[in-house]
Amino acid sequence: MAYRFSPAIAKLVNALAKLPGIGQKTAQRLAFHILDESREDALALAEAIQEACRNVRLCSECCNLTEDDPCDICSSRTRDKTRICVVESPRDVAAMERIHDYQGLYHVLHGAISPMQDIGPEDIRLKELFQRLQEHEEVEEIILATNPTVEGEATALYIARLLKPAGIRTTRIAHGIPMGAALEYADEVTLARAFQNRQEV
């Protein structure tokens, strides 16, 4: 007869297994590690998760994760308000900020168009982007920095096609990043070169 965890441990394992890249065995190891830690450390982890869930929300301007609305980047007086870099996820904003070359604003789509996964334009934050462009006529350039995947390319082309009549300069970061790779895993040099060599779409 197979060993069965207590209901509380099974619940913890199942919750951890829902995290990306975490299988059932890794979830079990993490669960036992948490329970092996001191009670204070385990409760501190739980409190940190609860606090993040309570306080973190989407910026009403760029849709990035933030505690303050608008976020620090959108509210900064030193950022270039004429450029918006469009990325798929908040992790990509962090990746772009690491290169220190870009001083414009961002827009986070929270996904990419993927017919295979039944994700259409209405399922990502495109409506917010176009509404933002209507409200901010000072925007001169949209930099498409979606991931170099089939979905990322489709999303970039879709946005570029919609922006063409508006006359806003639309560029795409160059392919210094390998096809199929995620932006967050690119090293700073590769990402910087890709950004510097962006091209008109």
TORVOZA-788685 format. One record per atom (N, C-alpha, C): residue in one letter; x, y, z. Coordinates in pm, whole numbers, padded with zeros to 5 digits, always signed. Layout:
<sites>
AXYZ ...
</sites>
This chain:
<sites>
M+00085-00119+00000 M+00000+00000+00000 M+00089+00125+00000 A+00058+00221-00091 A+00139+00342-00106 A+00126+00432+00016 Y+00238+00497+00048 Y+00239+00590+00161 Y+00156+00713+00128 R+00074+00755+00224 R-00011+00872+00203 R+00029+00982+00300 F+00044+01104+00247 F+00074+01218+00333 F-00050+01256+00413 S-00027+01324+00524 S-00140+01379+00599 S-00207+01485+00511 P-00336+01513+00535 P-00407+01610+00449 P-00336+01745+00438 A-00278+01795+00548 A-00213+01927+00544 A-00088+01923+00456 I-00009+01816+00466 I+00112+01804+00385 I+00074+01785+00237 A-00025+01703+00212 A-00071+01681+00074 A-00118+01811+00011 K-00188+01892+00091 K-00237+02022+00041 K-00121+02114+00006 L-00017+02115+00092 L+00101+02197+00067 L+00174+02150-00058 V+00192+02019-00072 V+00260+01963-00190 V+00184+01999-00317 N+00053+01984-00315 N-00029+02014-00433 N-00022+02162-00470 A-00017+02249-00368 A-00007+02393-00394 A+00127+02428-00457 L+00234+02369-00406 L+00368+02395-00460 L+00384+02339-00600 A+00318+02227-00629 A+00328+02163-00761 A+00263+02248-00871 K+00183+02345-00832 K+00119+02433-00931 K+00213+02541-00980 L+00327+02560-00912 L+00424+02660-00954 L+00492+02616-01083 P+00528+02711-01173 P+00591+02672-01300 P+00725+02604-01279 G+00745+02494-01351 G+00871+02422-01344 G+00886+02332-01223 I+00781+02320-01142 I+00786+02238-01020 I+00700+02114-01042 G+00765+01998-01044 G+00692+01872-01055 G+00654+01820-00917 Q+00591+01705-00913 Q+00543+01648-00788 Q+00658+01616-00691 K+00768+01560-00742 K+00880+01525-00654 K+00947+01650-00596 T+00968+01751-00681 T+01027+01876-00633 T+00934+01943-00532 A+00804+01936-00557 A+00707+01994-00464 A+00715+01924-00328 Q+00734+01793-00329 Q+00749+01719-00202 Q+00874+01763-00128 R+00986+01777-00203 R+01111+01821-00140 R+01096+01960-00079 L+01032+02050-00153 L+01011+02186-00103 L+00921+02187+00021 A+00818+02105+00016 A+00725+02098+00131 A+00798+02050+00256 F+00877+01945+00243 F+00950+01894+00360 F+01058+01992+00405 H+01117+02065+00311 H+01216+02166+00348 H+01149+02276+00431 I+01032+02321+00386 I+00959+02426+00460 I+00924+02378+00600 L+00879+02253+00608 L+00839+02199+00738 L+00958+02168+00828 D+01076+02148+00767 D+01198+02126+00846 D+01255+02255+00902 E+01221+02368+00837 E+01268+02498+00884 E+01203+02530+01019 S+01255+02632+01084 S+01193+02674+01210 S+01052+02723+01181 R+00966+02713+01279 R+00827+02758+01264 R+00822+02905+01223 E+00913+02986+01280 E+00917+03129+01251 E+00948+03154+01103 D+01047+03079+01050 D+01085+03097+00909 D+00971+03055+00815 A+00907+02945+00848 A+00796+02897+00765 A+00680+02996+00765 L+00648+03049+00883 L+00539+03147+00893 L+00577+03280+00828 A+00707+03314+00832 A+00753+03436+00766 A+00735+03424+00614 L+00762+03304+00559 L+00741+03280+00417 L+00593+03295+00382 A+00507+03234+00464 A+00363+03242+00440 A+00315+03387+00448 E+00369+03463+00544 E+00331+03603+00560 E+00377+03686+00441 A+00499+03658+00390 A+00551+03731+00274 A+00461+03709+00152 I+00415+03585+00133 I+00325+03555+00021 I+00193+03628+00038 Q+00139+03624+00160 Q+00011+03692+00187 Q+00024+03842+00166 E+00134+03900+00214 E+00154+04045+00201 E+00165+04086+00055 A+00238+04005-00024 A+00251+04035-00167 A+00115+04028-00236 C+00036+03926-00201 C-00097+03912-00261 C-00190+04026-00222 R-00175+04075-00099 R-00259+04185-00051 R-00220+04319-00115 N-00090+04344-00128 N-00043+04479-00161 N-00001+04501-00306 V+00035+04393-00376 V+00082+04410-00514 V-00036+04408-00610 R-00037+04505-00699 R-00144+04514-00800 R-00084+04561-00932 L-00166+04579-01033 L-00117+04626-01162 L-00117+04778-01166 C-00009+04834-01220 C-00002+04979-01242 C-00110+05016-01343 S-00185+05121-01315 S-00294+05162-01405 S-00242+05219-01537 E-00113+05254-01541 E-00054+05306-01664 E+00007+05195-01750 C+00104+05122-01691 C+00184+05027-01772 C+00148+04880-01748 C+00064+04852-01650 C+00023+04715-01617 C+00135+04631-01557 N+00243+04694-01509 N+00347+04621-01438 N+00301+04598-01295 L+00364+04503-01226 L+00331+04477-01086 L+00388+04589-01000 T+00309+04638-00906 T+00352+04748-00822 T+00274+04752-00692 E+00330+04819-00593 E+00256+04848-00471 E+00199+04989-00475 D+00266+05078-00549 D+00220+05216-00565 D+00165+05234-00705 D+00057+05310-00717 D-00005+05333-00846 D-00013+05484-00873 P+00054+05534-00977 P+00134+05461-01075 P+00266+05411-01017 C+00329+05318-01089 C+00454+05258-01041 C+00569+05358-01044 D+00682+05319-00987 D+00799+05408-00980 D+00847+05453-01117 I+00842+05363-01216 I+00889+05399-01350 I+00795+05500-01415 C+00665+05475-01410 C+00568+05565-01472 C+00565+05702-01405 S+00588+05706-01274 S+00581+05833-01201 S+00715+05908-01199 S+00821+05846-01251 S+00953+05910-01250 S+00956+06032-01342 R+01017+06140-01297 R+01030+06261-01379 R+01148+06253-01474 T+01235+06156-01454 T+01357+06147-01536 T+01341+06051-01654 R+01235+05973-01658 R+01217+05877-01769 R+01171+05950-01894 D+01209+05894-02010 D+01172+05948-02141 D+01028+05906-02172 K+00936+06002-02168 K+00793+05973-02187 K+00756+05954-02334 T+00851+05974-02424 T+00820+05962-02567 T+00837+05819-02619 R+00891+05729-02536 R+00915+05591-02580 R+00851+05492-02484 I+00785+05392-02540 I+00726+05285-02460 I+00777+05151-02513 C+00836+05073-02425 C+00885+04940-02459 C+00779+04837-02418 V+00731+04762-02514 V+00624+04664-02490 V+00685+04526-02464 V+00654+04469-02348 V+00708+04337-02310 V+00593+04244-02271 E+00625+04116-02261 E+00521+04018-02230 E+00490+04006-02081 S+00593+04019-01995 S+00570+03993-01853 S+00651+04089-01765 P+00612+04101-01638 P+00689+04185-01545 P+00835+04141-01532 R+00863+04012-01549 R+01001+03963-01545 R+01085+04028-01654 D+01021+04057-01770 D+01093+04118-01882 D+01131+04262-01853 V+01048+04332-01775 V+01084+04469-01734 V+01212+04464-01651 A+01218+04370-01557 A+01337+04355-01474 A+01459+04325-01560 A+01442+04241-01663 A+01554+04206-01753 A+01600+04329-01830 M+01507+04408-01882 M+01543+04528-01958 M+01612+04631-01869 E+01567+04644-01746 E+01625+04742-01654 E+01769+04708-01618 R+01807+04581-01629 R+01943+04540-01596 R+02047+04599-01690 I+02008+04633-01815 I+02108+04682-01911 I+02137+04831-01894 H+02052+04902-01822 H+02072+05045-01790 H+02078+05136-01912 D+02054+05085-02034 D+02060+05169-02154 D+01926+05236-02185 Y+01820+05175-02141 Y+01686+05223-02176 Y+01629+05308-02062 Q+01584+05429-02096 Q+01530+05520-01995 Q+01386+05561-02024 G+01320+05486-02114 G+01181+05517-02146 G+01085+05446-02052 L+00960+05435-02096 L+00855+05370-02018 L+00832+05228-02071 Y+00744+05155-02004 Y+00712+05017-02042 Y+00561+04998-02054 H+00525+04890-02123 H+00387+04840-02117 H+00395+04689-02111 V+00331+04629-02011 V+00337+04484-01989 V+00208+04421-02039 L+00221+04329-02135 L+00104+04265-02196 L+00045+04153-02111 H+00125+04091-02026 H+00084+03974-01947 H+00042+03859-02038 G+00130+03832-02136 G+00105+03720-02226 G+00136+03756-02370 A+00108+03663-02459 A+00128+03683-02603 A+00016+03613-02677 I-00012+03660-02796 I-00117+03598-02878 I-00075+03456-02916 S-00162+03361-02885 S-00131+03220-02913 S-00259+03144-02947 P-00292+03136-03076 P-00413+03063-03116 P-00415+02918-03068 M-00296+02856-03060 M-00287+02716-03015 M-00334+02701-02871 Q-00310+02803-02789 Q-00353+02800-02649 Q-00481+02880-02627 D-00545+02918-02738 D-00672+02991-02733 D-00656+03127-02663 I-00540+03193-02685 I-00516+03327-02631 I-00519+03426-02747 G-00620+03511-02747 G-00634+03610-02853 G-00592+03748-02806 P-00598+03849-02893 P-00559+03985-02858 P-00637+04041-02738 E-00761+03996-02724 E-00844+04047-02614 E-00806+03987-02479 D-00722+03884-02480 D-00683+03817-02356 D-00555+03873-02294 I-00489+03965-02365 I-00369+04030-02310 I-00397+04180-02301 R-00304+04256-02244 R-00329+04398-02212 R-00302+04490-02332 L-00364+04457-02447 L-00349+04540-02566 L-00443+04660-02563 K-00563+04639-02515 K-00661+04748-02508 K-00605+04863-02424 E-00538+04827-02313 E-00479+04928-02225 E-00367+05005-02296 L-00291+04935-02380 L-00183+05001-02454 L-00239+05105-02550 F-00340+05069-02628 F-00395+05162-02727 F-00470+05278-02660 Q-00532+05250-02548 Q-00598+05356-02472 Q-00493+05455-02419 R-00382+05401-02374 R-00271+05483-02325 R-00216+05573-02435 L-00204+05520-02555 L-00152+05598-02667 L-00247+05711-02706 Q-00377+05688-02691 Q-00474+05794-02718 Q-00464+05907-02617 E-00432+05871-02492 E-00426+05970-02384 E-00291+06043-02379 H-00187+05984-02439 H-00053+06044-02432 H+00001+06065-02574 E-00027+06181-02629 E+00014+06212-02766 E+00164+06236-02779 E+00232+06248-02665 E+00377+06271-02668 E+00457+06148-02708 V+00392+06029-02709 V+00463+05905-02743 V+00501+05906-02891 E+00632+05889-02917 E+00684+05894-03053 E+00730+05757-03104 E+00761+05666-03011 E+00814+05536-03053 E+00761+05425-02963 I+00720+05316-03026 I+00685+05194-02955 I+00793+05091-02988 I+00859+05039-02885 I+00963+04938-02903 I+00904+04802-02867 L+00896+04714-02963 L+00836+04583-02941 L+00945+04487-02893 A+00939+04450-02765 A+01039+04361-02704 A+00973+04233-02654 T+00877+04185-02732 T+00817+04056-02698 T+00922+03947-02721 N+00903+03832-02658 N+01002+03724-02667 N+01018+03674-02811 P+01138+03632-02848 P+01161+03581-02984 P+01110+03439-03002 T+00981+03422-02983 T+00912+03294-03003 T+00808+03315-03112 V+00745+03210-03155 V+00639+03222-03257 V+00528+03313-03204 E+00491+03294-03077 E+00385+03376-03016 E+00428+03522-03003 G+00554+03542-02960 G+00605+03678-02945 G+00611+03752-03077 E+00654+03681-03183 E+00661+03741-03317 E+00520+03776-03367 A+00426+03685-03347 A+00288+03710-03391 A+00231+03832-03320 T+00260+03844-03191 T+00210+03957-03112 T+00273+04087-03161 A+00404+04086-03186 A+00473+04206-03234 A+00419+04251-03370 L+00398+04156-03461 L+00346+04190-03594 L+00203+04244-03585 Y+00124+04185-03495 Y-00014+04230-03477 Y-00017+04375-03428 I+00066+04406-03329 I+00071+04543-03274 I+00122+04639-03381 A+00228+04600-03453 A+00285+04687-03557 A+00182+04720-03664 R+00103+04621-03703 R+00001+04641-03806 R-00106+04740-03759 L-00144+04731-03632 L-00245+04822-03578 L-00192+04963-03560 L-00061+04975-03533 L-00002+05107-03509 L+00031+05182-03637 K+00044+05112-03748 K+00088+05176-03873 K+00004+05299-03911 P-00130+05291-03906 P-00209+05409-03943 P-00189+05528-03849 A-00147+05502-03725 A-00130+05610-03627 A-00004+05691-03653 G+00087+05638-03733 G+00208+05711-03765 G+00312+05712-03654 I+00294+05628-03554 I+00393+05620-03446 I+00506+05527-03491 R+00630+05571-03471 R+00745+05488-03509 R+00740+05359-03428 T+00749+05246-03498 T+00742+05116-03432 T+00868+05036-03465 T+00941+04998-03360 T+01065+04922-03379 T+01054+04788-03307 R+01139+04695-03350 R+01144+04561-03290 R+01287+04537-03245 I+01308+04489-03122 I+01445+04462-03081 I+01506+04358-03174 A+01636+04374-03201 A+01705+04285-03294 A+01716+04145-03235 H+01739+04048-03324 H+01742+03909-03281 H+01881+03865-03236 G+01934+03934-03137 G+02056+03886-03074 G+02021+03776-02976 I+01892+03763-02949 I+01843+03661-02856 I+01797+03540-02938 P+01839+03420-02902 P+01803+03301-02981 P+01653+03281-02990 M+01609+03234-03104 M+01467+03202-03125 M+01425+03094-03026 G+01312+03113-02961 G+01262+03015-02866 G+01306+03041-02723 A+01397+03138-02703 A+01444+03169-02568 A+01353+03274-02504 A+01349+03277-02371 A+01272+03377-02299 A+01362+03495-02265 L+01308+03614-02272 L+01383+03738-02250 L+01450+03740-02113 E+01382+03687-02012 E+01435+03695-01874 E+01564+03616-01856 Y+01593+03519-01944 Y+01713+03437-01930 Y+01831+03487-02013 A+01810+03595-02090 A+01918+03648-02173 A+02020+03721-02086 D+02147+03707-02122 D+02250+03780-02048 D+02248+03927-02089 E+02310+04012-02008 E+02304+04156-02029 E+02361+04199-02164 V+02473+04137-02206 V+02538+04176-02331 V+02448+04145-02450 T+02393+04023-02453 T+02304+03983-02563 T+02182+04073-02568 L+02125+04100-02451 L+02006+04184-02444 L+02037+04327-02486 A+02151+04380-02444 A+02190+04516-02481 A+02209+04529-02632 R+02276+04428-02693 R+02298+04432-02839 R+02167+04423-02913 A+02080+04336-02868 A+01949+04322-02932 A+01871+04452-02924 F+01882+04519-02811 F+01809+04644-02791 F+01867+04755-02879 Q+02000+04766-02884 Q+02066+04872-02961 Q+02042+04855-03110 N+02024+04732-03157 N+02007+04704-03300 N+01863+04683-03340 R+01770+04738-03262 R+01628+04724-03298 R+01603+04790-03435 Q+01500+04741-03507 Q+01474+04785-03642 Q+01329+04824-03660 E+01305+04903-03764 E+01167+04939-03798 E+01089+04813-03833 V+00963+04810-03797 V+00877+04695-03829 V+00792+04730-03950 
</sites>
